[in-house]
Amino acid sequence: MPSTHNRDKPWDTPDIDKWKIDEFKPEDNVSGLPFAEESSFMTLFPKYREVYLKQIWPDVTKALDKHHIACVLDLVEGSMSVKTTRRTFDPAIILKARDLIKLLARSVPLPQAIKILEDDIACDVIKIGNFVTNKERFVKRRQRLVGPNGNTLKALELLTKCYILVQGNTVSCMGPFKGLKEIRRVVEDCMKNIHPIYHIKELMIKRELQKKPELANEDWSRFLPMFKKRNVQRKKPKQVKDEEQKKKEKKVYTPFPPAQLPRKVDLQIESGEYFLSKKQKQVKELQEKKAKQEEHKLAKQEEKSKDYIAPEEEAYESTLKKEKKSKKRSRDEEDEKKKDKKKKNKKAKDEDPNDE
């Protein structure tokens, strides 16, 4: 939009792109003098990144030398540091170098991380570890952000034109400022239990609306979906129901307040302990301690003695006696069977009418 200021500005025309970021060249540093003070930044990196950083460090130094920034990799301390030199002409490049080492520490590969040195690319490291206290729930929500086979993350990358890497307790993003703002909103809402698919749908609709120039100056809220939370009533457990019923039960109304609980001093007066001297109290405490110790000792002895109590056994009998007993039993059983048969035969004869 052209300026509305009264003064004539021949350079301010509608065809100028005011959002374009021009490259900062050595000629733009008018004084041509080195910076008055040295600026430096340092970041720590985890142990598992040590081998990779060793391999890629020559490429990192090459990339930063183009912008006259010095860098140091300290493997003893486990840190990376960048600082300006006397030849550095761009005051903002040190901040880009700081972001580069930050991304390398957060497991972003070098070919991707080195793009941060470009003017139109920014980065954002979102901390997600503090949103959820339960570890299982945290892992579940973080996986929801990635999606099956990383599909959710790919969709977000395409819609926002940003690079996203989920690593441990952080989410590293790289891209234009507008895309980074959207990603932060999606990530934070995902950790607050709002599914990323809702935001993806919204971004897709916005993308389609941007293509229509007639809707440029209109409100898009009527086109965007409204996702409301639905509180679904679930069955309450029996224990909770019982407690609620007890609360609801009407208590018998009494105008008198409940009896006041006795104080510690009142209880001591009742038991007579209040009138004892210090020595008598100490003696009493010792006696109580000894009595408790003896009770505990007796209980332990009883438990130990249980292991030494012999189990009840049957009286020993020789094999000959057992055989005689079993033979005697079998004989007695046979005699009883014979007697039963004789009785049955007699009854049958008495009842038969042909014998008369």
C-alpha positions as CSV (number, residue, x, y, z in Angstrom):
1,M,0.0,0.0,0.0
2,P,1.5,3.4,-1.0
3,S,2.3,5.8,1.9
4,T,-0.4,8.4,2.7
5,H,2.1,10.9,4.2
6,N,1.7,14.4,2.8
7,R,5.3,14.6,1.7
8,D,6.1,13.5,-1.8
9,K,8.0,10.2,-1.9
10,P,8.8,9.4,-5.6
11,W,10.4,6.1,-4.6
12,D,7.3,4.8,-2.8
13,T,5.3,3.3,-5.6
14,P,2.7,0.4,-5.6
15,D,4.9,-1.9,-7.6
16,I,7.5,-2.0,-4.8
17,D,7.6,-5.3,-2.8
18,K,8.1,-4.0,0.7
19,W,8.3,-7.6,2.2
20,K,11.3,-8.5,0.0
21,I,14.5,-9.0,2.1
22,D,17.6,-7.7,0.2
23,E,20.9,-9.3,0.6
24,F,23.3,-7.5,3.0
25,K,26.6,-6.9,1.2
26,P,30.0,-5.5,2.4
27,E,29.2,-2.2,0.7
28,D,26.1,-1.8,3.0
29,N,28.4,-1.5,6.0
30,V,29.0,2.3,5.5
31,S,31.7,2.8,8.1
32,G,33.8,-0.2,6.8
33,L,35.3,-0.6,10.3
34,P,35.2,-3.8,12.3
35,F,32.7,-4.2,15.1
36,A,33.5,-2.5,18.4
37,E,33.0,-5.7,20.4
38,E,33.1,-9.4,19.7
39,S,29.8,-11.3,19.9
40,S,29.8,-15.0,20.7
41,F,27.3,-17.8,21.4
42,M,27.9,-21.3,22.8
43,T,25.6,-24.3,23.0
44,L,26.0,-27.8,24.4
45,F,25.3,-31.0,22.5
46,P,24.5,-34.6,23.6
47,K,27.1,-37.4,23.6
48,Y,25.5,-39.3,20.8
49,R,26.0,-36.3,18.4
50,E,29.8,-36.3,18.9
51,V,30.7,-38.7,16.1
52,Y,28.5,-36.9,13.5
53,L,29.7,-33.4,14.5
54,K,33.3,-34.5,14.1
55,Q,32.7,-35.6,10.6
56,I,30.8,-32.6,9.4
57,W,32.7,-29.8,11.3
58,P,35.0,-29.0,8.3
59,D,31.9,-28.3,6.2
60,V,30.4,-26.1,9.0
61,T,33.6,-24.0,9.2
62,K,33.6,-23.6,5.4
63,A,30.0,-22.4,5.4
64,L,30.7,-19.9,8.2
65,D,34.0,-18.7,6.7
66,K,32.0,-17.2,3.8
67,H,30.3,-14.9,6.3
68,H,33.6,-14.4,8.3
69,I,32.4,-16.2,11.4
70,A,34.7,-18.3,13.5
71,C,33.5,-21.5,15.1
72,V,35.0,-24.0,17.6
73,L,34.0,-27.6,18.5
74,D,35.0,-28.6,22.0
75,L,34.7,-32.4,22.4
76,V,36.0,-32.3,26.0
77,E,33.3,-30.0,27.3
78,G,30.8,-31.2,24.7
79,S,30.0,-27.7,23.3
80,M,30.0,-25.7,20.0
81,S,30.7,-22.0,19.9
82,V,30.6,-19.2,17.2
83,K,32.0,-15.7,17.3
84,T,32.5,-12.6,15.1
85,T,35.8,-11.7,13.7
86,R,37.4,-8.4,12.6
87,R,36.3,-9.2,9.0
88,T,32.6,-9.7,9.8
89,F,30.5,-7.0,8.1
90,D,26.9,-8.3,8.7
91,P,25.7,-7.7,12.3
92,A,22.8,-10.2,12.0
93,I,24.8,-13.2,10.7
94,I,26.0,-14.1,14.3
95,L,22.4,-14.8,15.2
96,K,22.0,-17.0,12.2
97,A,25.2,-18.9,13.2
98,R,23.8,-19.3,16.7
99,D,20.7,-20.9,15.2
100,L,22.9,-23.2,13.1
101,I,24.7,-24.7,16.1
102,K,21.5,-24.9,18.0
103,L,19.9,-27.0,15.2
104,L,22.9,-29.2,14.8
105,A,22.7,-30.0,18.6
106,R,19.0,-30.9,18.1
107,S,19.9,-33.7,15.5
108,V,19.0,-31.6,12.4
109,P,21.3,-32.9,9.5
110,L,23.8,-30.4,8.2
111,P,22.4,-30.0,4.6
112,Q,19.1,-28.9,6.1
113,A,20.6,-26.9,9.0
114,I,22.9,-24.9,6.8
115,K,19.9,-23.3,5.0
116,I,19.3,-21.2,8.2
117,L,22.1,-18.9,6.9
118,E,19.7,-17.7,4.2
119,D,17.8,-14.4,4.9
120,D,14.3,-15.6,4.3
121,I,14.5,-18.7,6.5
122,A,14.1,-18.7,10.3
123,C,14.0,-21.4,12.9
124,D,12.1,-22.3,16.1
125,V,12.8,-24.9,18.7
126,I,9.5,-25.7,20.6
127,K,9.8,-27.3,24.0
128,I,7.1,-29.9,24.5
129,G,8.4,-31.7,27.7
130,N,6.5,-29.6,30.2
131,F,3.0,-29.9,28.7
132,V,2.3,-33.4,30.1
133,T,3.5,-34.9,33.4
134,N,2.6,-38.5,32.6
135,K,5.3,-40.1,30.5
136,E,3.0,-42.6,28.7
137,R,0.6,-39.9,27.7
138,F,3.5,-37.6,26.5
139,V,4.8,-40.4,24.2
140,K,1.3,-41.0,22.9
141,R,0.7,-37.3,22.0
142,R,4.1,-36.9,20.5
143,Q,3.5,-39.9,18.3
144,R,0.1,-38.4,17.3
145,L,2.1,-35.4,16.0
146,V,4.3,-37.6,13.9
147,G,1.3,-39.7,12.7
148,P,1.4,-43.2,11.1
149,N,4.5,-43.5,9.0
150,G,5.1,-39.8,9.5
151,N,2.1,-38.8,7.4
152,T,0.8,-36.0,9.7
153,L,4.3,-34.4,9.8
154,K,4.6,-34.6,6.0
155,A,1.2,-32.9,5.6
156,L,2.2,-30.1,8.0
157,E,5.5,-29.6,6.1
158,L,3.7,-29.3,2.8
159,L,1.1,-26.9,4.1
160,T,3.5,-24.6,6.0
161,K,6.5,-25.0,3.7
162,C,8.7,-25.7,6.8
163,Y,11.0,-28.5,7.8
164,I,10.0,-30.2,11.1
165,L,12.0,-32.6,13.2
166,V,10.5,-34.2,16.4
167,Q,13.4,-35.2,18.7
168,G,13.1,-36.1,22.4
169,N,11.5,-33.2,24.3
170,T,11.7,-30.6,21.5
171,V,10.3,-30.0,18.0
172,S,12.8,-28.2,15.7
173,C,11.3,-26.2,12.8
174,M,12.8,-24.3,9.9
175,G,11.1,-22.1,7.3
176,P,9.3,-18.8,6.8
177,F,8.0,-16.9,9.8
178,K,4.3,-17.4,8.9
179,G,4.8,-21.2,8.7
180,L,6.7,-21.3,12.0
181,K,3.8,-19.5,13.7
182,E,1.3,-22.1,12.4
183,I,3.5,-25.0,13.5
184,R,3.9,-23.7,17.0
185,R,0.1,-23.5,17.4
186,V,-0.3,-27.0,16.0
187,V,2.4,-28.5,18.2
188,E,1.2,-26.8,21.4
189,D,-2.4,-27.8,20.8
190,C,-1.4,-31.4,20.0
191,M,0.3,-31.6,23.4
192,K,-2.9,-30.1,25.0
193,N,-4.9,-33.1,23.5
194,I,-6.2,-31.4,20.3
195,H,-5.6,-33.6,17.3
196,P,-3.4,-32.1,14.5
197,I,-5.9,-33.2,11.9
198,Y,-8.2,-30.3,12.8
199,H,-5.5,-27.8,12.1
200,I,-4.5,-29.6,8.9
201,K,-8.1,-29.3,7.6
202,E,-8.1,-25.6,8.5
203,L,-4.8,-25.0,6.7
204,M,-6.0,-26.8,3.6
205,I,-9.1,-24.6,3.4
206,K,-7.0,-21.4,3.9
207,R,-4.7,-22.6,1.1
208,E,-7.7,-22.9,-1.3
209,L,-9.1,-19.6,-0.2
210,Q,-5.8,-17.8,-0.9
211,K,-6.1,-18.8,-4.6
212,K,-9.3,-16.7,-5.0
213,P,-8.5,-13.0,-5.3
214,E,-12.2,-11.9,-4.7
215,L,-11.9,-13.2,-1.1
216,A,-8.7,-11.3,-0.3
217,N,-10.5,-8.6,1.7
218,E,-13.3,-10.8,3.3
219,D,-13.6,-12.6,6.6
220,W,-12.8,-16.3,6.2
221,S,-14.3,-17.5,9.5
222,R,-17.5,-18.6,7.8
223,F,-15.5,-21.0,5.6
224,L,-13.4,-22.5,8.4
225,P,-14.7,-25.5,10.3
226,M,-15.7,-25.0,14.0
227,F,-14.6,-27.9,16.2
228,K,-16.3,-27.9,19.5
229,K,-15.5,-30.1,22.5
230,R,-18.2,-32.6,23.3
231,N,-18.4,-33.9,26.8
232,V,-19.6,-37.4,26.4
233,Q,-21.2,-38.8,29.6
234,R,-19.7,-42.1,30.6
235,K,-20.8,-44.7,33.1
236,K,-19.6,-43.9,36.6
237,P,-18.1,-46.7,38.7
238,K,-20.2,-48.2,41.4
239,Q,-18.0,-46.9,44.2
240,V,-18.5,-43.3,43.0
241,K,-22.3,-43.8,42.7
242,D,-22.5,-45.1,46.2
243,E,-20.6,-42.1,47.6
244,E,-22.8,-39.7,45.7
245,Q,-25.9,-41.4,47.1
246,K,-24.6,-41.2,50.6
247,K,-24.1,-37.5,50.2
248,K,-27.6,-37.1,48.8
249,E,-29.2,-39.0,51.7
250,K,-30.9,-36.5,54.0
251,K,-29.5,-36.4,57.5
252,V,-31.8,-36.1,60.5
253,Y,-31.9,-32.4,61.4
254,T,-30.8,-31.6,65.0
255,P,-30.7,-28.1,66.3
256,F,-27.8,-28.9,68.7
257,P,-24.2,-28.8,67.4
258,P,-22.0,-32.0,67.6
259,A,-20.2,-32.6,70.9
260,Q,-16.8,-31.0,71.1
261,L,-13.9,-33.3,70.9
262,P,-11.7,-33.5,74.0
263,R,-8.3,-31.8,74.0
264,K,-5.1,-33.6,74.6
265,V,-4.8,-32.1,78.0
266,D,-8.3,-33.3,79.0
267,L,-7.4,-36.8,78.0
268,Q,-4.2,-36.6,80.1
269,I,-6.2,-35.4,83.1
270,E,-8.6,-38.3,82.7
271,S,-5.9,-40.9,82.6
272,G,-3.9,-39.2,85.4
273,E,-0.8,-38.6,83.2
274,Y,-1.1,-34.8,83.6
275,F,-0.3,-35.0,87.3
276,L,2.9,-37.1,86.9
277,S,6.3,-35.6,87.3
278,K,8.9,-35.7,84.5
279,K,10.7,-38.7,85.9
280,Q,7.5,-40.6,86.4
281,K,6.5,-39.9,82.8
282,Q,9.9,-41.1,81.5
283,V,9.6,-44.3,83.5
284,K,6.1,-44.9,82.2
285,E,7.2,-44.4,78.6
286,L,10.1,-46.8,79.1
287,Q,7.7,-49.4,80.6
288,E,5.4,-49.0,77.6
289,K,8.3,-49.4,75.2
290,K,9.5,-52.5,77.0
291,A,6.0,-54.0,76.9
292,K,5.7,-53.4,73.2
293,Q,9.2,-54.8,72.6
294,E,8.3,-58.0,74.5
295,E,5.0,-58.4,72.6
296,H,6.9,-58.0,69.3
297,K,9.6,-60.5,70.5
298,L,7.0,-63.1,71.4
299,A,5.2,-62.7,68.1
300,K,8.5,-63.2,66.2
301,Q,9.4,-66.3,68.3
302,E,6.0,-67.8,67.6
303,E,6.5,-67.2,63.8
304,K,9.9,-68.8,64.0
305,S,8.7,-71.8,66.0
306,K,6.1,-72.6,63.4
307,D,8.8,-73.9,61.1
308,Y,10.0,-76.4,63.7
309,I,6.6,-77.9,64.5
310,A,6.5,-81.5,63.1
311,P,3.6,-82.3,60.9
312,E,1.1,-85.0,62.1
313,E,1.9,-88.4,60.8
314,E,0.0,-91.7,60.7
315,A,1.0,-94.4,63.1
316,Y,3.6,-96.7,61.6
317,E,2.3,-100.2,60.7
318,S,4.3,-103.0,59.2
319,T,3.5,-104.2,55.7
320,L,2.5,-107.7,57.0
321,K,-0.1,-106.1,59.3
322,K,-1.5,-104.0,56.5
323,E,-1.8,-107.1,54.2
324,K,-3.6,-109.1,57.0
325,K,-6.0,-106.2,57.6
326,S,-6.8,-105.9,53.8
327,K,-7.4,-109.7,53.6
328,K,-9.7,-109.6,56.6
329,R,-11.7,-106.7,55.1
330,S,-12.1,-108.5,51.8
331,R,-13.3,-111.7,53.6
332,D,-15.8,-109.7,55.6
333,E,-17.1,-108.1,52.4
334,E,-17.5,-111.5,50.7
335,D,-19.4,-112.9,53.8
336,E,-21.8,-109.9,53.7
337,K,-22.5,-110.4,50.0
338,K,-23.3,-114.1,50.5
339,K,-25.7,-113.3,53.4
340,D,-27.5,-110.7,51.2
341,K,-27.9,-113.3,48.4
342,K,-29.4,-115.9,50.8
343,K,-31.9,-113.4,52.1
344,K,-32.9,-112.4,48.6
345,N,-33.4,-116.1,47.6
346,K,-35.6,-116.8,50.7
347,K,-37.8,-113.8,49.9
348,A,-38.2,-114.9,46.3
349,K,-39.3,-118.4,47.5
350,D,-41.8,-117.1,50.0
351,E,-43.4,-114.8,47.4
352,D,-43.7,-117.4,44.6
353,P,-47.4,-118.7,44.4
354,N,-46.5,-121.9,42.4
355,D,-45.0,-123.5,45.6
356,E,-48.5,-123.7,47.3
